[in-house]
Amino acid sequence: MSGDLFAPQVPEEVARRRPLADRLRPKSLGEVTGQKHLTGEDGVLRRMISSGSLGSMIFWGPPGTGKTTVARLLSGEAGLAFEQISAIFSGVADLKKVFEVARMRRMEGRQTLLFVDEIHRFNRAQQDSFLPVMEDGTIILVGATTENPSFELNAALLSRARVLTFQPHDEESLEELLKRAEQAEGKPLPLDPDARASLLRMADGDGRAVLTLAEEVWRAARADEVFDTEGLTRIVQRRAPVYDKGQDGHYNLISALHKSVRGSDPDAALYYLARMFDAGEDPLYLGRRLVRMAVEDIGLADPQALVICNAAKDAYDYLGSPEGELALAQACVYLATAPKSNGVYTAFKAAMRAAKENGSLLPPKHILNAPTKLMKGEGYGQGYRYDHDEPDAFSGQNYFPEKMGRQVYYDPPERGFEREIRKRLDWWAKLRKERGEP
């Protein structure tokens, strides 16, 4: 469970058999690549160490970006004891043991940095168990997650920890890792320039993956053998992408596809969809993007758009490639030829702005339930009008916090199904005005 920066010495021949990624683990924050915004001279973590005040943090980012390594180095440079557990293999009993050790260590004058890998896998009760030991300074929590903390972690935990985002490695930082590997091995990677570029793309922003791939190449190479792209693909059993899915080629084509759909041009949309299929793009990624287009650019102008895109994704899951690609093509054409509306999209953004700007305002008491006598005495639920008992099944009462007053975010255009929605909203506005409601 616990980790130690000062691991016992092992014979050199044994150390040489360790995986390359493990042998090349940075020994200081200055050696960490790809995360300059965190570990660089002016990075967030550097500033924390310089100030002598380290708080609890959540490291959020994809695999192979250095979350575990940075946590370990951080404890060393800040002079903290380091403990590590994994949420996959640990439960409440394990946490209690770690907390007790940290308490005893604190009584001796030393604080503990507790690194929790895959912290999002802990349930709500397990996450809550961290709160008291974070608050009293027993531990400094550093949790690592590949999932969005806003969705996977308790609000109480997030309010006590700063979220730091780890970025996927770019081509420059992956190339730096390869050069370090070549220096450590004392020989160049036996790849021609095109194959080397393909290997970087195969790593897909994962530093551990690029070193593992390099290790596979060295193992496979005979004396004086240099592999081209085809040879590399044969050795590592991965298809070299036709275009770089992490750089301009990827973003240019997905942008062209999205704008062609938004511009109601089914032919151009199909062309760019086919280009991405041919380039080896993950069809389920394209399916997710089509779903995004359905909710962003069609919305309630055609409510069937989202249904059809989800059905296309399910069809691809069921049929696989290449048959399932036709379902995605069908969804793409449907979106391009559907009436367009960003009414819900813009309304949601406006509502989010209002939620952030107005804080935690209490809803009006008349729409709050009153399950206890105390709450009834406070006026909860008083004056609520049950809409089904009102004329036209519409009371028109106010539902916004009193300090805000009634707001309007959603303004449906006169297109597609939203034409009918606008008629309903106009009718309810007319009834509200006639009944003297705000």
Kinemage of the C-alpha trace (Angstrom):
@kinemage 1
@onewidth
@group {chain A} dominant
@subgroup {mainchain}
@vectorlist {calphas} color= white
{ca met a 1} P 0.000 0.000 0.000
{ca ser a 2} L 2.720 2.445 0.815
{ca gly a 3} L 5.441 3.725 -1.483
{ca asp a 4} L 9.014 4.793 -0.785
{ca leu a 5} L 11.125 7.110 -2.874
{ca phe a 6} L 14.234 5.480 -1.508
{ca ala a 7} L 13.661 1.921 -2.665
{ca pro a 8} L 16.302 -0.649 -1.745
{ca gln a 9} L 19.156 -1.088 -4.197
{ca val a 10} L 18.870 -4.016 -6.605
{ca pro a 11} L 21.578 -5.620 -8.742
{ca glu a 12} L 22.176 -3.814 -12.040
{ca glu a 13} L 21.286 -6.889 -14.108
{ca val a 14} L 17.923 -7.118 -12.319
{ca ala a 15} L 17.300 -3.389 -12.761
{ca arg a 16} L 17.972 -3.747 -16.482
{ca arg a 17} L 15.133 -6.234 -16.755
{ca arg a 18} L 12.616 -3.734 -15.404
{ca pro a 19} L 10.272 -2.255 -18.058
{ca leu a 20} L 11.738 0.727 -19.864
{ca ala a 21} L 8.930 3.014 -18.682
{ca asp a 22} L 9.775 2.154 -15.082
{ca arg a 23} L 13.521 2.652 -15.549
{ca leu a 24} L 12.974 6.077 -17.101
{ca arg a 25} L 10.662 7.345 -14.378
{ca pro a 26} L 11.620 10.982 -13.607
{ca lys a 27} L 13.610 11.507 -10.420
{ca ser a 28} L 12.562 15.135 -9.968
{ca leu a 29} L 9.668 17.347 -11.045
{ca gly a 30} L 12.037 19.101 -13.438
{ca glu a 31} L 12.419 15.872 -15.426
{ca val a 32} L 8.665 15.433 -15.941
{ca thr a 33} L 7.692 15.941 -19.586
{ca gly a 34} L 4.438 17.116 -21.097
{ca gln a 35} L 3.066 18.919 -18.029
{ca lys a 36} L 4.917 22.257 -17.977
{ca his a 37} L 1.789 24.047 -16.770
{ca leu a 38} L 2.090 21.994 -13.575
{ca thr a 39} L 5.746 21.052 -13.134
{ca gly a 40} L 7.583 23.760 -15.068
{ca glu a 41} L 9.469 26.566 -13.353
{ca asp a 42} L 6.311 28.685 -13.274
{ca gly a 43} L 3.927 25.724 -12.908
{ca val a 44} L 1.181 25.392 -10.321
{ca leu a 45} L 2.921 22.657 -8.339
{ca arg a 46} L 6.219 24.528 -8.320
{ca arg a 47} L 4.462 27.541 -6.851
{ca met a 48} L 2.833 25.398 -4.167
{ca ile a 49} L 6.166 23.922 -3.115
{ca ser a 50} L 7.821 27.353 -3.083
{ca ser a 51} L 5.081 28.750 -0.859
{ca gly a 52} L 5.512 25.872 1.585
{ca ser a 53} L 1.767 25.261 1.528
{ca leu a 54} L 0.536 22.126 -0.172
{ca gly a 55} L -3.200 21.426 -0.277
{ca ser a 56} L -5.240 18.403 -1.293
{ca met a 57} L -5.569 17.881 -5.038
{ca ile a 58} L -7.277 15.778 -7.671
{ca phe a 59} L -5.098 14.876 -10.662
{ca trp a 60} L -7.380 14.470 -13.692
{ca gly a 61} L -6.047 13.214 -16.995
{ca pro a 62} L -5.700 10.284 -19.394
{ca pro a 63} L -3.457 7.280 -18.709
{ca gly a 64} L 0.289 7.642 -19.161
{ca thr a 65} L 0.494 11.363 -18.405
{ca gly a 66} L 2.486 11.054 -15.157
{ca lys a 67} L -0.120 11.408 -12.403
{ca thr a 68} L 1.385 8.739 -10.139
{ca thr a 69} L 4.954 9.855 -10.803
{ca val a 70} L 4.203 13.503 -10.078
{ca ala a 71} L 2.450 12.636 -6.813
{ca arg a 72} L 5.448 10.595 -5.661
{ca leu a 73} L 7.935 13.319 -6.613
{ca leu a 74} L 5.751 15.976 -5.014
{ca ser a 75} L 5.888 14.234 -1.652
{ca gly a 76} L 9.676 14.004 -1.859
{ca glu a 77} L 10.242 17.647 -2.779
{ca ala a 78} L 7.778 18.818 -0.119
{ca gly a 79} L 9.334 16.582 2.553
{ca leu a 80} L 6.154 14.569 3.129
{ca ala a 81} L 5.727 10.890 3.883
{ca phe a 82} L 4.230 9.080 0.885
{ca glu a 83} L 1.444 6.514 1.055
{ca gln a 84} L -0.233 4.995 -1.980
{ca ile a 85} L -3.420 2.968 -2.316
{ca ser a 86} L -5.637 1.977 -5.215
{ca ala a 87} L -9.396 2.360 -5.052
{ca ile a 88} L -9.686 -0.857 -7.066
{ca phe a 89} L -8.134 -3.016 -4.351
{ca ser a 90} L -8.883 -1.046 -1.162
{ca gly a 91} L -11.896 -0.650 1.111
{ca val a 92} L -12.847 1.292 4.240
{ca ala a 93} L -10.761 -1.008 6.449
{ca asp a 94} L -7.648 -0.265 4.384
{ca leu a 95} L -8.356 3.463 4.570
{ca lys a 96} L -8.684 3.334 8.361
{ca lys a 97} L -5.265 1.687 8.634
{ca val a 98} L -3.671 4.345 6.434
{ca phe a 99} L -5.370 7.137 8.380
{ca glu a 100} L -4.158 5.703 11.696
{ca val a 101} L -0.563 5.501 10.459
{ca ala a 102} L -0.840 9.088 9.197
{ca arg a 103} L -2.151 10.255 12.595
{ca met a 104} L 0.764 8.637 14.422
{ca arg a 105} L 3.196 10.152 11.939
{ca arg a 106} L 1.623 13.580 12.412
{ca met a 107} L 2.116 13.339 16.172
{ca glu a 108} L 5.807 12.893 15.395
{ca gly a 109} L 5.773 16.105 13.370
{ca arg a 110} L 5.576 14.731 9.815
{ca gln a 111} L 2.633 15.066 7.455
{ca thr a 112} L 1.492 12.372 4.996
{ca leu a 113} L 0.688 12.725 1.312
{ca leu a 114} L -1.840 9.987 0.524
{ca phe a 115} L -2.019 9.153 -3.171
{ca val a 116} L -5.241 7.380 -4.190
{ca asp a 117} L -5.200 5.918 -7.674
{ca glu a 118} L -8.538 5.572 -9.508
{ca ile a 119} L -10.225 7.550 -6.711
{ca his a 120} L -13.456 7.776 -8.720
{ca arg a 121} L -13.994 4.056 -8.061
{ca phe a 122} L -14.641 4.721 -4.364
{ca asn a 123} L -18.337 4.995 -3.497
{ca arg a 124} L -19.903 7.988 -1.741
{ca ala a 125} L -19.340 6.647 1.783
{ca gln a 126} L -15.712 5.823 1.050
{ca gln a 127} L -15.125 9.276 -0.430
{ca asp a 128} L -16.735 10.875 2.630
{ca ser a 129} L -14.286 9.057 4.897
{ca phe a 130} L -11.489 11.311 3.591
{ca leu a 131} L -13.162 14.528 4.739
{ca pro a 132} L -12.269 14.594 8.474
{ca val a 133} L -8.615 13.642 7.931
{ca met a 134} L -8.289 16.245 5.193
{ca glu a 135} L -9.828 18.932 7.373
{ca asp a 136} L -7.674 18.273 10.433
{ca gly a 137} L -4.463 18.055 8.391
{ca thr a 138} L -3.795 14.373 9.032
{ca ile a 139} L -3.307 13.819 5.305
{ca ile a 140} L -2.840 15.777 2.136
{ca leu a 141} L -4.956 13.881 -0.354
{ca val a 142} L -3.848 13.527 -3.967
{ca gly a 143} L -6.422 11.546 -5.935
{ca ala a 144} L -5.875 10.432 -9.525
{ca thr a 145} L -8.701 9.866 -11.965
{ca thr a 146} L -9.227 9.457 -15.689
{ca glu a 147} L -12.901 10.418 -15.296
{ca asn a 148} L -14.432 13.877 -15.039
{ca pro a 149} L -14.268 14.719 -11.300
{ca ser a 150} L -17.415 16.839 -11.565
{ca phe a 151} L -19.428 13.709 -12.335
{ca glu a 152} L -17.538 11.040 -10.374
{ca leu a 153} L -16.532 12.696 -7.083
{ca asn a 154} L -18.632 14.028 -4.209
{ca ala a 155} L -19.162 17.772 -4.066
{ca ala a 156} L -17.909 17.781 -0.465
{ca leu a 157} L -14.624 16.181 -1.524
{ca leu a 158} L -14.219 18.493 -4.513
{ca ser a 159} L -14.792 21.557 -2.342
{ca arg a 160} L -11.732 20.579 -0.271
{ca ala a 161} L -9.415 19.688 -3.148
{ca arg a 162} L -8.070 21.552 -6.141
{ca val a 163} L -8.507 19.854 -9.519
{ca leu a 164} L -5.349 19.877 -11.659
{ca thr a 165} L -5.637 18.726 -15.258
{ca phe a 166} L -2.951 16.558 -16.842
{ca gln a 167} L -2.718 16.920 -20.619
{ca pro a 168} L -2.019 14.109 -23.097
{ca his a 169} L 1.574 14.166 -24.310
{ca asp a 170} L 2.044 16.081 -27.547
{ca glu a 171} L 4.432 14.994 -30.281
{ca glu a 172} L 7.269 17.081 -28.846
{ca ser a 173} L 7.135 15.545 -25.361
{ca leu a 174} L 6.758 12.006 -26.757
{ca glu a 175} L 9.835 12.603 -28.924
{ca glu a 176} L 11.717 13.761 -25.831
{ca leu a 177} L 10.788 10.488 -24.105
{ca leu a 178} L 12.096 8.513 -27.085
{ca lys a 179} L 15.399 10.392 -26.970
{ca arg a 180} L 15.754 9.621 -23.271
{ca ala a 181} L 15.045 5.974 -24.034
{ca glu a 182} L 17.725 5.940 -26.754
{ca gln a 183} L 20.218 7.474 -24.341
{ca ala a 184} L 19.368 4.918 -21.670
{ca glu a 185} L 19.675 2.017 -24.119
{ca gly a 186} L 22.799 3.425 -25.707
{ca lys a 187} L 21.501 2.929 -29.246
{ca pro a 188} L 19.064 4.587 -31.665
{ca leu a 189} L 15.571 3.287 -32.230
{ca pro a 190} L 15.728 1.197 -35.448
{ca leu a 191} L 12.997 3.085 -37.306
{ca asp a 192} L 13.091 5.265 -40.389
{ca pro a 193} L 11.636 8.803 -39.993
{ca asp a 194} L 8.144 7.872 -41.237
{ca ala a 195} L 7.963 4.830 -38.959
{ca arg a 196} L 9.150 6.902 -36.009
{ca ala a 197} L 6.362 9.424 -36.678
{ca ser a 198} L 3.851 6.549 -36.871
{ca leu a 199} L 5.026 5.190 -33.538
{ca leu a 200} L 4.398 8.580 -31.932
{ca arg a 201} L 0.876 8.586 -33.340
{ca met a 202} L 0.234 5.047 -32.131
{ca ala a 203} L 1.039 6.136 -28.571
{ca asp a 204} L -1.971 8.491 -28.690
{ca gly a 205} L -0.602 10.908 -26.089
{ca asp a 206} L 0.376 8.167 -23.609
{ca gly a 207} L 3.986 8.448 -22.389
{ca arg a 208} L 4.031 4.929 -20.963
{ca ala a 209} L 2.690 3.558 -24.251
{ca val a 210} L 5.389 5.203 -26.393
{ca leu a 211} L 8.136 3.677 -24.240
{ca thr a 212} L 6.464 0.259 -24.309
{ca leu a 213} L 6.212 0.426 -28.095
{ca ala a 214} L 9.865 1.434 -28.350
{ca glu a 215} L 10.809 -1.528 -26.173
{ca glu a 216} L 8.889 -3.873 -28.484
{ca val a 217} L 10.774 -2.495 -31.478
{ca trp a 218} L 14.185 -3.012 -29.868
{ca arg a 219} L 13.269 -6.577 -28.902
{ca ala a 220} L 12.207 -7.409 -32.462
{ca ala a 221} L 15.087 -5.770 -34.346
{ca arg a 222} L 17.984 -7.847 -35.640
{ca ala a 223} L 21.471 -6.391 -35.995
{ca asp a 224} L 21.542 -3.380 -38.378
{ca glu a 225} L 17.821 -3.780 -39.147
{ca val a 226} L 15.761 -0.614 -39.613
{ca phe a 227} L 11.980 -0.828 -39.878
{ca asp a 228} L 9.723 1.193 -42.155
{ca thr a 229} L 6.080 1.961 -41.310
{ca glu a 230} L 4.855 -1.367 -42.668
{ca gly a 231} L 7.473 -3.243 -40.654
{ca leu a 232} L 6.590 -1.317 -37.505
{ca thr a 233} L 2.904 -2.144 -37.933
{ca arg a 234} L 3.738 -5.818 -38.370
{ca ile a 235} L 5.883 -5.896 -35.205
{ca val a 236} L 3.619 -4.066 -32.783
{ca gln a 237} L 0.366 -5.337 -34.310
{ca arg a 238} L -1.182 -1.891 -34.443
{ca arg a 239} L -2.383 -0.086 -37.504
{ca ala a 240} L -0.482 3.121 -38.207
{ca pro a 241} L -3.067 5.892 -38.549
{ca val a 242} L -3.364 7.407 -42.004
{ca tyr a 243} L -3.626 10.794 -40.358
{ca asp a 244} L -2.683 12.015 -36.930
{ca lys a 245} L -5.735 11.566 -34.728
{ca gly a 246} L -4.283 13.873 -32.108
{ca gln a 247} L -3.274 16.776 -34.316
{ca asp a 248} L -4.408 18.962 -37.199
{ca gly a 249} L -5.586 16.219 -39.591
{ca his a 250} L -8.005 14.852 -37.029
{ca tyr a 251} L -9.391 18.202 -35.927
{ca asn a 252} L -9.628 19.577 -39.453
{ca leu a 253} L -11.738 16.670 -40.677
{ca ile a 254} L -14.060 16.489 -37.677
{ca ser a 255} L -14.562 20.249 -37.940
{ca ala a 256} L -15.378 19.915 -41.638
{ca leu a 257} L -17.843 17.096 -40.917
{ca his a 258} L -19.585 19.027 -38.155
{ca lys a 259} L -19.896 22.224 -40.166
{ca ser a 260} L -21.162 20.341 -43.219
{ca val a 261} L -23.950 18.824 -41.103
{ca arg a 262} L -24.729 22.214 -39.570
{ca gly a 263} L -24.777 23.715 -43.058
{ca ser a 264} L -27.334 21.112 -44.262
{ca asp a 265} L -25.018 19.657 -46.933
{ca pro a 266} L -25.442 15.853 -46.772
{ca asp a 267} L -23.012 15.213 -49.636
{ca ala a 268} L -20.130 17.091 -48.041
{ca ala a 269} L -20.958 15.530 -44.664
{ca leu a 270} L -20.816 12.017 -46.165
{ca tyr a 271} L -17.508 12.817 -47.879
{ca tyr a 272} L -15.804 13.880 -44.647
{ca leu a 273} L -17.335 10.963 -42.759
{ca ala a 274} L -15.902 8.604 -45.397
{ca arg a 275} L -12.513 10.341 -45.180
{ca met a 276} L -12.383 9.670 -41.447
{ca phe a 277} L -13.490 6.055 -41.817
{ca asp a 278} L -10.761 5.550 -44.435
{ca ala a 279} L -8.186 7.152 -42.127
{ca gly a 280} L -8.884 4.556 -39.463
{ca glu a 281} L -10.819 6.788 -37.086
{ca asp a 282} L -12.670 4.953 -34.299
{ca pro a 283} L -16.276 4.614 -35.565
{ca leu a 284} L -17.638 4.965 -32.034
{ca tyr a 285} L -15.841 8.306 -31.733
{ca leu a 286} L -17.673 9.399 -34.879
{ca gly a 287} L -20.904 8.050 -33.406
{ca arg a 288} L -20.381 10.176 -30.296
{ca arg a 289} L -19.742 13.246 -32.442
{ca leu a 290} L -22.957 12.632 -34.388
{ca val a 291} L -24.851 12.485 -31.089
{ca arg a 292} L -23.250 15.788 -30.153
{ca met a 293} L -24.403 17.327 -33.448
{ca ala a 294} L -27.928 16.041 -32.830
{ca val a 295} L -28.203 17.890 -29.510
{ca glu a 296} L -26.206 20.979 -30.473
{ca asp a 297} L -27.373 21.762 -34.004
{ca ile a 298} L -30.755 20.045 -34.410
{ca gly a 299} L -32.076 19.824 -30.876
{ca leu a 300} L -35.827 19.981 -30.529
{ca ala a 301} L -36.318 21.150 -34.107
{ca asp a 302} L -36.373 17.388 -34.759
{ca pro a 303} L -36.432 15.340 -31.514
{ca gln a 304} L -35.949 12.145 -33.554
{ca ala a 305} L -32.393 13.191 -34.464
{ca leu a 306} L -31.001 12.130 -31.078
{ca val a 307} L -32.993 8.888 -31.147
{ca ile a 308} L -31.656 8.009 -34.596
{ca cys a 309} L -28.035 8.790 -33.649
{ca asn a 310} L -28.232 6.605 -30.553
{ca ala a 311} L -29.839 3.848 -32.631
{ca ala a 312} L -26.985 4.144 -35.149
{ca lys a 313} L -24.441 3.768 -32.335
{ca asp a 314} L -26.267 0.653 -31.090
{ca ala a 315} L -26.411 -0.715 -34.637
{ca tyr a 316} L -22.665 -0.298 -35.004
{ca asp a 317} L -22.122 -2.054 -31.665
{ca tyr a 318} L -24.302 -4.922 -32.920
{ca leu a 319} L -22.989 -5.230 -36.482
{ca gly a 320} L -19.392 -4.106 -36.153
{ca ser a 321} L -17.321 -2.917 -39.105
{ca pro a 322} L -17.842 -2.501 -42.015
{ca glu a 323} L -21.620 -3.150 -41.957
{ca gly a 324} L -22.235 -0.932 -38.938
{ca glu a 325} L -20.614 2.049 -40.644
{ca leu a 326} L -23.668 2.328 -42.896
{ca ala a 327} L -25.840 3.024 -39.842
{ca leu a 328} L -23.564 5.934 -38.898
{ca ala a 329} L -23.698 7.197 -42.479
{ca gln a 330} L -27.499 7.071 -42.364
{ca ala a 331} L -27.529 9.082 -39.132
{ca cys a 332} L -25.123 11.594 -40.684
{ca val a 333} L -27.419 12.164 -43.675
{ca tyr a 334} L -30.446 12.462 -41.380
{ca leu a 335} L -28.726 15.168 -39.342
{ca ala a 336} L -27.612 17.102 -42.403
{ca thr a 337} L -31.143 17.122 -43.848
{ca ala a 338} L -32.958 17.849 -40.550
{ca pro a 339} L -34.214 21.328 -39.579
{ca lys a 340} L -31.597 23.122 -37.533
{ca ser a 341} L -31.856 24.746 -34.109
{ca asn a 342} L -29.412 25.630 -31.343
{ca gly a 343} L -32.223 26.879 -29.107
{ca val a 344} L -31.670 24.349 -26.313
{ca tyr a 345} L -27.869 24.660 -26.657
{ca thr a 346} L -27.880 28.428 -26.146
{ca ala a 347} L -30.547 28.173 -23.410
{ca phe a 348} L -28.432 25.667 -21.486
{ca lys a 349} L -25.343 27.903 -21.687
{ca ala a 350} L -27.378 30.855 -20.427
{ca ala a 351} L -28.795 28.774 -17.569
{ca met a 352} L -25.291 27.601 -16.618
{ca arg a 353} L -24.070 31.203 -16.499
{ca ala a 354} L -26.996 32.123 -14.270
{ca ala a 355} L -26.353 29.158 -11.974
{ca lys a 356} L -22.722 30.213 -11.493
{ca glu a 357} L -23.477 33.903 -11.067
{ca asn a 358} L -26.352 33.585 -8.583
{ca gly a 359} L -24.896 31.062 -6.151
{ca ser a 360} L -26.994 28.676 -4.030
{ca leu a 361} L -30.308 30.513 -3.948
{ca leu a 362} L -33.155 28.674 -2.237
{ca pro a 363} L -36.077 27.801 -4.532
{ca pro a 364} L -39.348 29.516 -3.556
{ca lys a 365} L -40.770 27.813 -0.465
{ca his a 366} L -44.121 27.049 -2.060
{ca ile a 367} L -42.522 24.454 -4.366
{ca leu a 368} L -40.491 22.768 -1.626
{ca asn a 369} L -41.733 19.610 0.079
{ca ala a 370} L -42.393 19.743 3.817
{ca pro a 371} L -41.923 16.188 5.185
{ca thr a 372} L -41.446 17.423 8.794
{ca lys a 373} L -43.434 19.654 11.151
{ca leu a 374} L -40.507 22.023 11.425
{ca met a 375} L -40.409 22.530 7.667
{ca lys a 376} L -44.174 23.058 7.568
{ca gly a 377} L -43.791 25.654 10.288
{ca glu a 378} L -41.141 27.391 8.180
{ca gly a 379} L -43.643 27.752 5.345
{ca tyr a 380} L -42.353 24.994 3.080
{ca gly a 381} L -45.004 23.925 0.582
{ca gln a 382} L -47.511 26.623 1.583
{ca gly a 383} L -49.369 28.161 -1.334
{ca tyr a 384} L -48.338 25.503 -3.832
{ca arg a 385} L -50.922 25.009 -6.573
{ca tyr a 386} L -51.189 21.573 -8.152
{ca asp a 387} L -51.192 22.296 -11.874
{ca his a 388} L -53.451 19.385 -12.792
{ca asp a 389} L -56.228 20.938 -10.682
{ca glu a 390} L -55.914 24.348 -12.368
{ca pro a 391} L -57.742 25.506 -15.531
{ca asp a 392} L -55.900 24.253 -18.634
{ca ala a 393} L -53.671 22.232 -16.200
{ca phe a 394} L -51.549 25.356 -15.786
{ca ser a 395} L -51.109 27.408 -12.619
{ca gly a 396} L -48.547 29.881 -13.966
{ca gln a 397} L -46.898 30.214 -10.543
{ca asn a 398} L -43.278 31.290 -10.189
{ca tyr a 399} L -40.624 28.573 -9.872
{ca phe a 400} L -37.475 30.702 -9.796
{ca pro a 401} L -35.767 31.841 -6.576
{ca glu a 402} L -37.447 35.030 -5.417
{ca lys a 403} L -34.216 37.050 -5.666
{ca met a 404} L -33.934 36.201 -9.362
{ca gly a 405} L -37.492 36.568 -10.563
{ca arg a 406} L -38.714 34.848 -13.709
{ca gln a 407} L -36.021 34.323 -16.346
{ca val a 408} L -36.173 33.394 -20.039
{ca tyr a 409} L -33.367 31.268 -21.506
{ca tyr a 410} L -35.095 29.140 -24.128
{ca asp a 411} L -36.245 30.948 -27.273
{ca pro a 412} L -37.336 28.291 -29.796
{ca pro a 413} L -37.120 29.332 -33.455
{ca glu a 414} L -39.991 29.000 -35.928
{ca arg a 415} L -38.516 25.842 -37.463
{ca gly a 416} L -39.367 22.162 -37.348
{ca phe a 417} L -41.014 20.782 -34.229
{ca glu a 418} L -39.951 23.842 -32.230
{ca arg a 419} L -42.618 25.803 -34.078
{ca glu a 420} L -45.149 23.793 -32.031
{ca ile a 421} L -43.163 24.302 -28.818
{ca arg a 422} L -43.213 28.080 -29.380
{ca lys a 423} L -47.011 27.987 -29.711
{ca arg a 424} L -47.246 26.263 -26.325
{ca leu a 425} L -44.888 28.734 -24.639
{ca asp a 426} L -46.774 31.690 -26.118
{ca trp a 427} L -50.078 30.214 -24.897
{ca trp a 428} L -48.756 29.730 -21.353
{ca ala a 429} L -47.327 33.270 -21.354
{ca lys a 430} L -50.766 34.577 -22.367
{ca leu a 431} L -52.483 32.634 -19.548
{ca arg a 432} L -49.899 33.832 -17.035
{ca lys a 433} L -50.511 37.448 -18.035
{ca glu a 434} L -54.308 37.052 -17.913
{ca arg a 435} L -54.091 35.574 -14.392
{ca gly a 436} L -51.820 38.320 -13.150
{ca glu a 437} L -48.920 35.975 -12.422
{ca pro a 438} L -45.378 37.416 -12.496
